[in-house]
Amino acid sequence: MEVAAHNRVAVVPSIRAAALLLALTLAGCGLMGGRDDVPRPPRDLNAIPDAQPRVEPRSAYGNPPWYEIGGHRYYTLPSGRGHVERGVASWYGPDFHGKLTSTRETYDMYAMTAAHPTLPLPSYVLVSNLENGRRVVVRVNDRGPFKDNRVIDLSYTAAWKLGIVSKGTGLVELRAIDPEEPDDLRLAAERLGSPMRKPDIYVQVGAFGSRDNAVRLQSRLSRAAPAAVRVSEASGQERPLYRVRLGPLGGVEEADQVVAMLTGLGIHDHHVVVE
């Protein structure tokens, strides 16, 4: 979706943003119905090659220092080098096919592309499904997703290759690929390795230097939470850091229910953690 700066406030005057404001659930909903002008899928989606990382200049569009959507401010990263994250992937398709992306390219739901809220545009990312081991490389040329606790919006073909079209979402790991480093893609795949077990999913509500503060939040949430509320000490920290998490949860749907519950309690500082 197109991102532009205006009067010192970044705005998103695109069709995707307008649809977001009307109904956040449109993006990545996993439905193929809607428009009659969307072409039929190619006969063999597996034959569509992954995006091939190459050195490109930063797009003139879609890369403001920051922008706001739904009251949340997003800061564009100066570089994708070394960027790694885990979380929930969604996908977007017919409602946006043929519309402009943030880079003002035409969105093709059958190309190997994706949307990310903060990576510089364009970027290349290795996306790995942590539940089945499938991997794809996509070119990020759009902004999104803006639904709570989603880390990337994939094209239909990328989602299909990863095996998440029917569910609408999947647990993934993202590793940005540096086109200036010839071996970066190979090294990224080697670092991930093979999935040994189904990943656990949590909703983290806070992290505190004081265990007492973490326990107080745990007690508050335990009275209303539909899942176990745990306090755990983060490893590898110079100083103790106590995290308050709900879970492990049964999947993305349960995580969304927990997020809705937290929002209803007035708690907005939360994010999904996949381990």
RONU-140649 format. One line per field, with one value per atom (N, C-alpha, C): atom name; x, y, z. Coordinates in nm, 2 decimals, m for minus. Example, Ala and Ser with C-alpha at 12.3 -4.5 7.8 and 13.67 -1.06 7.14 Angstrom:
atom	(N/CA/C/N/CA/C);
x	(1.32/1.23/1.32/1.28/1.37/1.29);
y	(m0.57/m0.45/m0.33/m0.22/m0.11/0.00);
z	(0.78/0.78/0.78/0.71/0.71/0.79);
This chain:
atom	(N/CA/C/N/CA/C/N/CA/C/N/CA/C/N/CA/C/N/CA/C/N/CA/C/N/CA/C/N/CA/C/N/CA/C/N/CA/C/N/CA/C/N/CA/C/N/CA/C/N/CA/C/N/CA/C/N/CA/C/N/CA/C/N/CA/C/N/CA/C/N/CA/C/N/CA/C/N/CA/C/N/CA/C/N/CA/C/N/CA/C/N/CA/C/N/CA/C/N/CA/C/N/CA/C/N/CA/C/N/CA/C/N/CA/C/N/CA/C/N/CA/C/N/CA/C/N/CA/C/N/CA/C/N/CA/C/N/CA/C/N/CA/C/N/CA/C/N/CA/C/N/CA/C/N/CA/C/N/CA/C/N/CA/C/N/CA/C/N/CA/C/N/CA/C/N/CA/C/N/CA/C/N/CA/C/N/CA/C/N/CA/C/N/CA/C/N/CA/C/N/CA/C/N/CA/C/N/CA/C/N/CA/C/N/CA/C/N/CA/C/N/CA/C/N/CA/C/N/CA/C/N/CA/C/N/CA/C/N/CA/C/N/CA/C/N/CA/C/N/CA/C/N/CA/C/N/CA/C/N/CA/C/N/CA/C/N/CA/C/N/CA/C/N/CA/C/N/CA/C/N/CA/C/N/CA/C/N/CA/C/N/CA/C/N/CA/C/N/CA/C/N/CA/C/N/CA/C/N/CA/C/N/CA/C/N/CA/C/N/CA/C/N/CA/C/N/CA/C/N/CA/C/N/CA/C/N/CA/C/N/CA/C/N/CA/C/N/CA/C/N/CA/C/N/CA/C/N/CA/C/N/CA/C/N/CA/C/N/CA/C/N/CA/C/N/CA/C/N/CA/C/N/CA/C/N/CA/C/N/CA/C/N/CA/C/N/CA/C/N/CA/C/N/CA/C/N/CA/C/N/CA/C/N/CA/C/N/CA/C/N/CA/C/N/CA/C/N/CA/C/N/CA/C/N/CA/C/N/CA/C/N/CA/C/N/CA/C/N/CA/C/N/CA/C/N/CA/C/N/CA/C/N/CA/C/N/CA/C/N/CA/C/N/CA/C/N/CA/C/N/CA/C/N/CA/C/N/CA/C/N/CA/C/N/CA/C/N/CA/C/N/CA/C/N/CA/C/N/CA/C/N/CA/C/N/CA/C/N/CA/C/N/CA/C/N/CA/C/N/CA/C/N/CA/C/N/CA/C/N/CA/C/N/CA/C/N/CA/C/N/CA/C/N/CA/C/N/CA/C/N/CA/C/N/CA/C/N/CA/C/N/CA/C/N/CA/C/N/CA/C/N/CA/C/N/CA/C/N/CA/C/N/CA/C/N/CA/C/N/CA/C/N/CA/C/N/CA/C/N/CA/C/N/CA/C/N/CA/C/N/CA/C/N/CA/C/N/CA/C/N/CA/C/N/CA/C/N/CA/C/N/CA/C/N/CA/C/N/CA/C/N/CA/C/N/CA/C/N/CA/C/N/CA/C/N/CA/C/N/CA/C/N/CA/C/N/CA/C/N/CA/C/N/CA/C/N/CA/C/N/CA/C/N/CA/C/N/CA/C/N/CA/C/N/CA/C/N/CA/C/N/CA/C/N/CA/C/N/CA/C/N/CA/C/N/CA/C/N/CA/C/N/CA/C/N/CA/C/N/CA/C/N/CA/C/N/CA/C/N/CA/C/N/CA/C/N/CA/C/N/CA/C/N/CA/C/N/CA/C/N/CA/C/N/CA/C/N/CA/C/N/CA/C/N/CA/C/N/CA/C/N/CA/C/N/CA/C/N/CA/C/N/CA/C/N/CA/C/N/CA/C/N/CA/C/N/CA/C/N/CA/C/N/CA/C/N/CA/C/N/CA/C/N/CA/C/N/CA/C/N/CA/C/N/CA/C/N/CA/C/N/CA/C/N/CA/C/N/CA/C/N/CA/C/N/CA/C/N/CA/C/N/CA/C/N/CA/C/N/CA/C/N/CA/C/N/CA/C/N/CA/C/N/CA/C/N/CA/C/N/CA/C/N/CA/C/N/CA/C/N/CA/C/N/CA/C/N/CA/C/N/CA/C/N/CA/C/N/CA/C/N/CA/C/N/CA/C/N/CA/C/N/CA/C/N/CA/C/N/CA/C/N/CA/C/N/CA/C/N/CA/C);
x	(0.08/0.00/0.09/0.04/0.12/0.14/0.26/0.28/0.35/0.29/0.35/0.35/0.44/0.45/0.36/0.29/0.20/0.19/0.22/0.21/0.27/0.39/0.47/0.41/0.30/0.23/0.23/0.28/0.28/0.14/0.09/m0.05/m0.04/m0.14/m0.15/m0.27/m0.27/m0.39/m0.42/m0.40/m0.41/m0.54/m0.58/m0.70/m0.69/m0.57/m0.55/m0.58/m0.53/m0.55/m0.69/m0.76/m0.91/m0.98/m0.94/m1.01/m0.98/m0.85/m0.82/m0.91/m0.93/m1.01/m1.15/m1.20/m1.34/m1.35/m1.25/m1.26/m1.12/m1.05/m0.92/m0.91/m1.02/m1.02/m1.01/m1.02/m1.01/m0.87/m0.77/m0.63/m0.60/m0.56/m0.52/m0.63/m0.75/m0.86/m0.87/m0.80/m0.80/m0.92/m0.99/m1.10/m1.07/m1.11/m1.08/m1.19/m1.30/m1.41/m1.40/m1.49/m1.49/m1.50/m1.39/m1.38/m1.39/m1.46/m1.47/m1.35/m1.27/m1.17/m1.03/m1.03/m0.90/m0.88/m0.76/m0.74/m0.73/m0.76/m0.75/m0.60/m0.58/m0.44/m0.37/m0.24/m0.17/m0.19/m0.17/m0.20/m0.11/0.02/0.11/0.18/0.12/0.18/0.32/0.35/0.49/0.59/0.55/0.64/0.68/0.61/0.64/0.76/0.87/1.00/0.99/1.07/1.09/1.15/1.13/1.20/1.35/1.42/1.56/1.63/1.69/1.75/1.85/1.83/1.92/1.93/2.04/2.07/1.97/1.89/1.80/1.81/1.79/1.78/1.66/1.66/1.55/1.44/1.31/1.20/1.18/1.14/1.11/0.98/0.90/0.77/0.77/0.70/0.68/0.78/0.88/0.99/1.00/0.89/0.90/0.98/1.03/1.10/1.00/0.87/0.77/0.63/0.53/0.40/0.30/0.18/0.08/m0.04/m0.08/m0.20/m0.28/m0.40/m0.49/m0.43/m0.37/m0.31/m0.18/m0.12/0.01/0.11/0.23/0.33/0.44/0.47/0.57/0.69/0.81/0.93/1.00/1.03/1.10/1.24/1.28/1.42/1.52/1.63/1.73/1.79/1.79/1.84/1.78/1.77/1.71/1.82/1.95/2.06/2.05/2.05/2.05/1.91/1.81/1.67/1.62/1.58/1.52/1.40/1.29/1.17/1.09/1.01/0.92/0.78/0.68/0.54/0.44/0.33/0.22/0.21/0.21/0.20/0.05/0.01/m0.12/m0.10/m0.21/m0.19/m0.30/m0.28/m0.38/m0.39/m0.51/m0.53/m0.63/m0.74/m0.83/m0.87/m0.89/m0.94/m0.83/m0.71/m0.60/m0.53/m0.57/m0.50/m0.52/m0.41/m0.42/m0.41/m0.41/m0.40/m0.26/m0.23/m0.09/m0.04/0.08/0.15/0.21/0.28/0.34/0.45/0.51/0.62/0.56/0.43/0.35/0.38/0.41/0.40/0.26/0.23/0.10/0.10/0.01/0.01/m0.04/0.04/0.00/0.00/m0.12/m0.13/m0.06/m0.02/0.04/0.20/0.25/0.39/0.44/0.57/0.63/0.67/0.57/0.59/0.53/0.54/0.49/0.49/0.41/0.41/0.46/0.54/0.60/0.59/0.56/0.54/0.66/0.78/0.90/1.02/1.03/1.15/1.16/1.28/1.29/1.24/1.18/1.12/1.21/1.25/1.22/1.32/1.28/1.37/1.34/1.43/1.41/1.42/1.32/1.31/1.29/1.36/1.34/1.23/1.12/1.01/1.00/1.00/1.00/0.88/0.80/0.69/0.74/0.73/0.79/0.71/0.59/0.51/0.53/0.58/0.60/0.73/0.81/0.95/0.96/0.85/0.85/0.91/0.98/1.04/1.02/1.01/1.01/1.09/1.13/1.19/1.10/1.07/0.97/1.04/0.99/1.03/0.93/0.97/0.88/0.87/0.75/0.72/0.60/0.55/0.42/0.43/0.34/0.33/0.21/0.23/0.13/0.20/0.13/m0.01/m0.03/m0.15/m0.18/m0.28/m0.31/m0.39/m0.29/m0.35/m0.27/m0.19/m0.06/0.02/0.03/0.05/0.09/0.22/0.31/0.44/0.47/0.39/0.40/0.28/0.25/0.14/0.19/0.16/0.22/0.13/0.18/0.10/0.03/m0.07/m0.14/m0.05/0.04/0.13/0.23/0.28/0.38/0.31/0.19/0.12/0.08/0.04/0.01/0.13/0.25/0.37/0.41/0.38/0.41/0.30/0.19/0.08/m0.01/m0.03/m0.11/m0.23/m0.26/m0.38/m0.51/m0.53/m0.65/m0.68/m0.58/m0.59/m0.60/m0.53/m0.53/m0.41/m0.35/m0.23/m0.14/m0.02/0.08/0.19/0.26/0.37/0.50/0.57/0.68/0.80/0.91/1.03/1.08/1.11/1.16/1.31/1.38/1.52/1.55/1.58/1.61/1.74/1.73/1.85/1.92/2.05/2.13/2.17/2.12/2.16/2.31/2.37/2.51/2.60/2.54/2.62/2.58/2.66/2.62/2.57/2.63/2.60/2.50/2.44/2.35/2.22/2.17/2.05/2.08/2.20/2.24/2.26/2.33/2.36/2.23/2.13/2.01/1.93/1.93/1.87/1.94/2.07/2.15/2.12/2.11/2.09/1.95/1.85/1.72/1.72/1.79/1.79/1.66/1.63/1.50/1.42/1.28/1.20/1.20/1.23/1.23/1.10/1.02/0.90/0.80/0.68/0.58/0.62/0.62/0.66/0.55/0.59/0.50/0.46/0.34/0.30/0.24/0.29/0.25/0.21/0.14/0.12/0.19/0.29/0.37/0.31/0.28/0.21/0.31/0.42/0.51/0.64/0.75/0.88/0.92/0.97/1.00/1.13/1.20/1.32/1.30/1.17/1.14/1.04/1.08/0.99/0.86/0.86/0.74/0.64/0.68/0.59/0.54/0.62/0.57/0.47/0.49/0.40/0.26/0.27/0.15/0.06/0.13/0.05/0.00/0.08/0.04/m0.09/m0.10/m0.21/m0.33/m0.31/m0.43/m0.49/m0.40/m0.44/m0.50/m0.45/m0.50/m0.65/m0.70/m0.84/m0.93/m0.88/m0.96/m0.91/m0.79/m0.73/m0.78/m0.80/m0.85/m0.74/m0.61/m0.50/m0.40/m0.31/m0.21/m0.13/m0.11/m0.02/0.10/0.22/0.34/0.44/0.53/0.64/0.77/0.85/0.97/1.09/1.21/1.32/1.39/1.41/1.48/1.63/1.68/1.82/1.90/2.03/2.12/2.11/2.05/2.04/2.14/2.20/2.29/2.23/2.10/2.02/1.90/1.85/1.73/1.61/1.54/1.42/1.31/1.20/1.10/0.98/0.95/0.85/0.72/0.61/0.47/0.41/0.38/0.33/0.20/0.11/0.00/0.03/0.01/0.03/0.12/0.16/0.15/0.00/m0.03/m0.16/m0.18/m0.31/m0.34/m0.31/m0.30/m0.28/m0.31/m0.31/m0.33/m0.47/m0.57/m0.71/m0.72/m0.66/m0.66/m0.58/m0.46/m0.38/m0.46/m0.54/m0.62/m0.73/m0.78/m0.88/m0.82/m0.70/m0.63/m0.60/m0.56/m0.53/m0.66/m0.77/m0.90/m0.93/m0.91/m0.93/m0.85/m0.72/m0.63/m0.67/m0.71/m0.75/m0.88/m0.97/m1.08/m1.05/m0.94/m0.89/m0.81/m0.80/m0.72/m0.57/m0.53/m0.39/m0.35/m0.27/m0.24/m0.10/m0.01/0.13/0.15/0.12/0.14/0.18/0.24/0.28/0.29/0.27/0.28/0.43/0.46/0.59/0.59/0.67/0.67/0.81/0.81/0.94/0.95);
y	(m0.12/0.00/0.12/0.23/0.34/0.42/0.45/0.53/0.66/0.77/0.90/0.99/1.09/1.18/1.30/1.35/1.47/1.55/1.68/1.76/1.70/1.65/1.59/1.46/1.42/1.29/1.20/1.08/0.98/0.92/0.92/0.87/0.77/0.69/0.58/0.60/0.68/0.70/0.60/0.47/0.37/0.30/0.22/0.14/0.03/m0.02/m0.12/m0.06/0.07/0.13/0.16/0.20/0.23/0.10/0.00/m0.13/m0.17/m0.14/m0.18/m0.10/0.03/0.10/0.06/0.00/m0.05/m0.19/m0.27/m0.41/m0.47/m0.47/m0.53/m0.67/m0.74/m0.88/m0.91/m0.82/m0.84/m0.90/m0.83/m0.88/m1.01/m1.10/m1.23/m1.32/m1.30/m1.37/m1.51/m1.54/m1.68/m1.71/m1.61/m1.64/m1.60/m1.68/m1.65/m1.58/m1.56/m1.50/m1.35/m1.28/m1.14/m1.08/m1.07/m1.00/m1.09/m1.05/m1.13/m1.11/m1.00/m0.97/m1.03/m1.11/m1.17/m1.30/m1.31/m1.42/m1.55/m1.66/m1.79/m1.82/m1.90/m1.93/m2.01/m1.99/m2.07/m2.22/m2.30/m2.44/m2.50/m2.46/m2.52/m2.41/m2.38/m2.28/m2.31/m2.44/m2.48/m2.44/m2.42/m2.38/m2.24/m2.16/m2.02/m2.00/m1.95/m1.94/m1.85/m1.88/m1.78/m1.65/m1.55/m1.42/m1.44/m1.38/m1.39/m1.26/m1.27/m1.15/m1.08/m0.95/m0.87/m0.73/m0.67/m0.53/m0.44/m0.36/m0.26/m0.13/m0.02/0.10/0.10/0.18/0.19/0.26/0.21/0.27/0.42/0.50/0.64/0.65/0.55/0.55/0.44/0.46/0.36/0.35/0.45/0.44/0.57/0.62/0.74/0.70/0.79/0.75/0.68/0.73/0.66/0.70/0.62/0.64/0.59/0.63/0.58/0.52/0.41/0.33/0.29/0.33/0.29/0.33/0.45/0.50/0.44/0.35/0.29/0.34/0.38/0.44/0.33/0.32/0.23/0.30/0.26/0.32/0.23/0.29/0.21/0.19/0.06/0.02/0.08/0.13/0.18/0.08/m0.05/m0.16/m0.29/m0.39/m0.52/m0.61/m0.57/m0.66/m0.72/m0.85/m0.92/m0.93/m0.88/m0.88/m1.03/m1.07/m1.20/m1.18/m1.24/m1.24/m1.36/m1.40/m1.51/m1.45/m1.51/m1.47/m1.53/m1.46/m1.51/m1.45/m1.53/m1.48/m1.49/m1.39/m1.40/m1.38/m1.37/m1.35/m1.26/m1.20/m1.11/m1.14/m1.14/m1.18/m1.10/m1.16/m1.10/m0.96/m0.92/m0.78/m0.68/m0.72/m0.62/m0.65/m0.76/m0.79/m0.68/m0.63/m0.53/m0.39/m0.37/m0.24/m0.21/m0.08/m0.04/m0.08/m0.12/m0.15/m0.02/m0.03/0.09/0.15/0.06/0.10/0.15/0.15/0.19/0.10/m0.03/m0.14/m0.20/m0.27/m0.34/m0.47/m0.49/m0.61/m0.73/m0.83/m0.96/m1.07/m1.12/m1.22/m1.35/m1.37/m1.49/m1.47/m1.35/m1.33/m1.36/m1.38/m1.41/m1.28/m1.22/m1.09/m1.09/m0.98/m0.98/m0.83/m0.81/m0.68/m0.70/m0.60/m0.59/m0.45/m0.43/m0.30/m0.21/m0.27/m0.18/m0.21/m0.32/m0.35/m0.24/m0.20/m0.11/m0.17/m0.09/m0.14/m0.10/m0.20/m0.34/m0.41/m0.53/m0.62/m0.76/m0.85/m0.99/m1.07/m1.16/m1.23/m1.38/m1.46/m1.61/m1.63/m1.69/m1.71/m1.86/m1.91/m2.05/m2.08/m2.18/m2.23/m2.32/m2.28/m2.35/m2.48/m2.50/m2.62/m2.73/m2.70/m2.80/m2.80/m2.70/m2.69/m2.63/m2.59/m2.53/m2.39/m2.35/m2.22/m2.16/m2.03/m1.95/m1.82/m1.77/m1.63/m1.54/m1.43/m1.33/m1.19/m1.11/m0.97/m0.88/m0.81/m0.72/m0.59/m0.56/m0.43/m0.36/m0.40/m0.34/m0.32/m0.24/m0.22/m0.30/m0.35/m0.43/m0.55/m0.64/m0.63/m0.54/m0.49/m0.40/m0.46/m0.59/m0.66/m0.69/m0.69/m0.72/m0.85/m0.84/m0.96/m1.04/m0.97/m1.04/m0.98/m1.06/m1.01/m0.99/m1.06/m1.04/m1.08/m1.01/m1.05/m1.10/m1.23/m1.29/m1.29/m1.29/m1.31/m1.45/m1.46/m1.59/m1.71/m1.69/m1.80/m1.83/m1.73/m1.76/m1.83/m1.79/m1.86/m2.00/m2.02/m2.15/m2.25/m2.20/m2.28/m2.32/m2.23/m2.25/m2.34/m2.36/m2.44/m2.37/m2.24/m2.17/m2.10/m2.13/m2.07/m2.11/m2.24/m2.29/m2.24/m2.23/m2.18/m2.03/m1.96/m1.82/m1.76/m1.84/m1.79/m1.91/m1.88/m1.98/m1.92/m2.01/m1.97/m1.97/m1.86/m1.85/m1.78/m1.80/m1.72/m1.65/m1.52/m1.43/m1.41/m1.42/m1.38/m1.30/m1.17/m1.08/m1.13/m1.12/m1.16/m1.04/m1.03/m0.92/m0.96/m0.89/m0.93/m0.90/m0.82/m0.79/m0.90/m0.99/m1.10/m1.23/m1.28/m1.40/m1.52/m1.54/m1.66/m1.64/m1.52/m1.49/m1.58/m1.61/m1.70/m1.84/m1.89/m2.02/m2.02/m1.92/m1.92/m1.90/m1.82/m1.81/m1.94/m2.02/m2.15/m2.24/m2.23/m2.32/m2.28/m2.16/m2.11/m2.16/m2.17/m2.21/m2.36/m2.44/m2.58/m2.64/m2.76/m2.83/m2.82/m2.80/m2.79/m2.93/m2.93/m3.06/m3.08/m2.98/m2.99/m2.88/m2.90/m2.79/m2.68/m2.55/m2.44/m2.40/m2.35/m2.30/m2.15/m2.11/m1.98/m1.92/m1.80/m1.73/m1.59/m1.52/m1.38/m1.32/m1.24/m1.17/m1.04/m1.01/m0.89/m0.79/m0.83/m0.73/m0.80/m0.71/m0.76/m0.66/m0.71/m0.62/m0.65/m0.55/m0.57/m0.62/m0.60/m0.64/m0.76/m0.87/m0.99/m0.96/m0.87/m0.84/m0.78/m0.69/m0.62/m0.72/m0.82/m0.92/m1.01/m1.04/m1.13/m1.06/m0.93/m0.85/m0.85/m0.84/m0.84/m0.98/m1.08/m1.22/m1.25/m1.20/m1.22/m1.15/m1.03/m0.95/m1.03/m1.08/m1.15/m1.28/m1.35/m1.49/m1.50/m1.39/m1.39/m1.38/m1.33/m1.32/m1.40/m1.44/m1.50/m1.64/m1.68/m1.81/m1.91/m1.87/m1.95/m1.93/m2.02/m2.01/m1.88/m1.81/m1.69/m1.72/m1.71/m1.75/m1.64/m1.64/m1.55/m1.63/m1.58/m1.65/m1.55/m1.59/m1.51/m1.52/m1.41/m1.42/m1.45/m1.54/m1.58/m1.49/m1.48/m1.40/m1.26/m1.21/m1.07/m1.03/m0.91/m0.86/m0.85/m0.80/m0.78/m0.87/m0.92/m1.00/m0.93/m1.01/m0.95/m1.06/m1.02/m1.12/m1.09/m1.19/m1.18/m1.24/m1.17/m1.22/m1.27/m1.40/m1.46/m1.54/m1.54/m1.63/m1.75/m1.87/m1.98/m2.09/m2.19/m2.20/m2.21/m2.16/m2.15/m2.26/m2.29/m2.39/m2.35/m2.23/m2.18/m2.03/m1.99/m1.85/m1.80/m1.88/m1.84/m1.82/m1.90/m1.88/m1.76/m1.74/m1.62/m1.49/m1.49/m1.38/m1.35/m1.46/m1.45/m1.39/m1.43/m1.37/m1.22/m1.19/m1.05/m0.96/m1.02/m0.94/m0.93/m1.03/m1.02/m0.91/m0.91/m0.81/m0.67/m0.65/m0.52/m0.48/m0.57/m0.54/m0.50/m0.55/m0.51/m0.38/m0.32/m0.20/m0.22/m0.34/m0.37/m0.38/m0.29/m0.28/m0.31/m0.32/m0.35/m0.51/m0.57/m0.71/m0.75/m0.87/m0.92/m1.08/m1.14/m1.28/m1.32/m1.43/m1.49/m1.63/m1.67/m1.80/m1.86/m1.97/m2.03/m2.18);
z	(0.00/0.00/0.00/m0.06/m0.08/0.06/0.09/0.21/0.18/0.23/0.19/0.32/0.32/0.43/0.40/0.50/0.47/0.60/0.60/0.72/0.84/0.83/0.94/0.99/0.94/0.98/0.86/0.88/0.77/0.76/0.63/0.61/0.50/0.49/0.39/0.31/0.20/0.13/0.02/0.05/m0.05/m0.04/m0.14/m0.13/m0.02/0.00/0.11/0.24/0.26/0.39/0.41/0.31/0.32/0.36/0.30/0.33/0.47/0.52/0.65/0.75/0.73/0.82/0.82/0.71/0.71/0.77/0.74/0.80/0.79/0.91/0.92/0.88/0.89/0.86/0.71/0.62/0.48/0.44/0.49/0.45/0.51/0.42/0.47/0.52/0.47/0.53/0.48/0.37/0.32/0.24/0.18/0.09/m0.05/m0.14/m0.28/m0.36/m0.29/m0.36/m0.37/m0.44/m0.44/m0.58/m0.65/m0.78/m0.90/m1.00/m1.12/m1.22/m1.20/m1.29/m1.25/m1.15/m1.11/m1.19/m1.26/m1.34/m1.26/m1.33/m1.27/m1.23/m1.13/m1.09/m1.21/m1.22/m1.31/m1.29/m1.39/m1.37/m1.27/m1.26/m1.17/m1.08/m0.97/m0.88/m0.84/m0.83/m0.78/m0.89/m1.01/m1.12/m1.11/m1.04/m1.02/m0.94/m0.99/m0.91/m0.80/m0.69/m0.59/m0.64/m0.56/m0.59/m0.59/m0.68/m0.69/m0.63/m0.52/m0.46/m0.55/m0.57/m0.65/m0.59/m0.62/m0.56/m0.63/m0.56/m0.61/m0.53/m0.59/m0.51/m0.43/m0.32/m0.23/m0.31/m0.30/m0.37/m0.33/m0.43/m0.40/m0.32/m0.32/m0.25/m0.14/m0.04/0.07/0.17/0.17/0.27/0.35/0.41/0.50/0.63/0.70/0.83/0.92/0.92/1.00/0.94/0.98/0.94/1.04/1.04/1.14/1.07/1.13/1.09/1.22/1.22/1.34/1.47/1.47/1.60/1.64/1.56/1.59/1.49/1.54/1.46/1.43/1.30/1.25/1.20/1.23/1.19/1.09/0.97/0.86/0.90/0.89/0.92/0.82/0.87/0.77/0.68/0.73/0.66/0.71/0.62/0.66/0.70/0.69/0.72/0.86/0.87/0.99/1.06/0.99/1.05/1.05/1.17/1.19/1.29/1.26/1.35/1.33/1.43/1.43/1.46/1.40/1.43/1.34/1.32/1.25/1.11/1.01/0.87/0.82/0.74/0.68/0.53/0.45/0.31/0.26/0.14/0.08/m0.07/m0.12/m0.25/m0.34/m0.38/m0.48/m0.46/m0.33/m0.31/m0.34/m0.36/m0.38/m0.51/m0.58/m0.71/m0.81/m0.87/m0.97/m0.91/m0.78/m0.71/m0.69/m0.66/m0.64/m0.50/m0.50/m0.37/m0.32/m0.21/m0.15/m0.24/m0.32/m0.41/m0.54/m0.55/m0.67/m0.79/m0.75/m0.85/m0.84/m0.94/m0.94/m0.87/m0.77/m0.70/m0.78/m0.78/m0.85/m0.75/m0.72/m0.62/m0.65/m0.78/m0.82/m0.83/m0.80/m0.79/m0.65/m0.64/m0.51/m0.44/m0.38/m0.31/m0.17/m0.10/0.04/0.08/0.19/0.26/0.40/0.45/0.58/0.63/0.76/0.81/0.82/0.84/0.87/0.78/0.71/0.63/0.52/0.48/0.37/0.24/0.15/0.03/m0.09/m0.18/m0.16/m0.08/m0.03/0.05/0.01/0.03/0.00/0.14/0.15/0.28/0.25/0.33/0.33/0.44/0.40/0.49/0.51/0.63/0.66/0.75/0.70/0.78/0.89/1.02/1.13/1.16/1.10/1.13/1.03/0.91/0.81/0.74/0.77/0.71/0.57/0.51/0.38/0.38/0.27/0.27/0.13/0.13/0.01/0.02/m0.09/m0.09/m0.16/m0.09/m0.15/m0.15/m0.24/m0.25/m0.18/m0.08/m0.01/m0.08/m0.13/m0.20/m0.16/m0.03/0.01/0.17/0.22/0.36/0.42/0.53/0.60/0.66/0.73/0.77/0.89/0.91/1.02/1.12/1.10/1.20/1.32/1.44/1.56/1.55/1.58/1.59/1.46/1.35/1.23/1.18/1.13/1.10/0.95/0.86/0.72/0.65/0.54/0.45/0.32/0.29/0.18/0.06/m0.06/m0.18/m0.18/m0.26/m0.26/m0.29/m0.39/m0.43/m0.32/m0.26/m0.15/m0.04/0.00/0.10/0.06/m0.06/m0.11/m0.10/m0.14/m0.14/0.01/0.10/0.24/0.31/0.24/0.30/0.40/0.38/0.48/0.42/0.29/0.23/0.29/0.31/0.37/0.51/0.59/0.73/0.74/0.64/0.64/0.71/0.80/0.88/0.90/0.94/0.97/1.06/1.13/1.22/1.14/1.13/1.03/1.10/1.04/1.07/0.95/0.96/0.86/0.87/0.76/0.76/0.64/0.66/0.55/0.48/0.35/0.26/0.21/0.22/0.17/0.03/m0.08/m0.21/m0.24/m0.16/m0.18/m0.13/m0.05/0.00/m0.07/m0.17/m0.25/m0.17/m0.05/0.03/0.13/0.14/0.25/0.25/0.13/0.13/0.18/0.13/0.18/0.33/0.38/0.52/0.61/0.55/0.62/0.64/0.53/0.53/0.63/0.63/0.72/0.87/0.90/1.04/1.09/1.00/1.04/1.07/0.99/1.00/0.97/1.03/1.01/1.14/1.12/1.24/1.31/1.44/1.51/1.59/1.61/1.68/1.65/1.68/1.65/1.74/1.69/1.77/1.87/1.98/2.08/2.05/2.08/2.06/2.19/2.23/2.35/2.31/2.40/2.39/2.51/2.48/2.59/2.62/2.75/2.79/2.85/2.90/2.96/3.00/3.02/3.06/3.17/3.28/3.40/3.45/3.51/3.58/3.72/3.77/3.90/3.89/3.96/3.96/4.03/4.13/4.20/4.11/4.02/3.92/3.83/3.78/3.69/3.76/3.89/3.96/3.98/4.00/4.02/3.89/3.78/3.65/3.63/3.66/3.65/3.73/3.86/3.94/3.88/3.83/3.77/3.65/3.57/3.45/3.47/3.57/3.60/3.63/3.68/3.72/3.59/3.48/3.36/3.24/3.24/3.13/3.10/2.97/2.94/2.93/2.95/2.94/3.06/3.08/3.19/3.17/3.28/3.28/3.35/3.28/3.34/3.35/3.45/3.46/3.44/3.34/3.32/3.31/3.35/3.34/3.21/3.14/3.01/3.03/2.94/2.95/2.86/2.89/2.81/2.84/2.95/2.98/3.09/3.07/3.17/3.31/3.30/3.43/3.42/3.53/3.52/3.45/3.37/3.30/3.31/3.37/3.39/3.30/3.22/3.11/3.16/3.13/3.16/3.03/3.02/2.90/2.93/2.83/2.84/2.74/2.78/2.69/2.76/2.68/2.54/2.49/2.37/2.32/2.21/2.18/2.09/1.94/1.91/1.78/1.76/1.63/1.61/1.65/1.63/1.67/1.82/1.90/2.04/2.08/2.01/2.04/2.01/1.90/1.86/1.97/2.03/2.14/2.26/2.29/2.40/2.38/2.26/2.23/2.25/2.20/2.21/2.36/2.44/2.59/2.65/2.61/2.67/2.63/2.51/2.46/2.54/2.57/2.65/2.79/2.84/2.97/2.97/2.85/2.84/2.83/2.80/2.79/2.64/2.60/2.45/2.42/2.52/2.50/2.51/2.39/2.39/2.25/2.24/2.11/2.11/2.00/1.99/1.98/2.06/2.06/2.01/1.91/1.86/1.89/1.96/2.00/1.96);
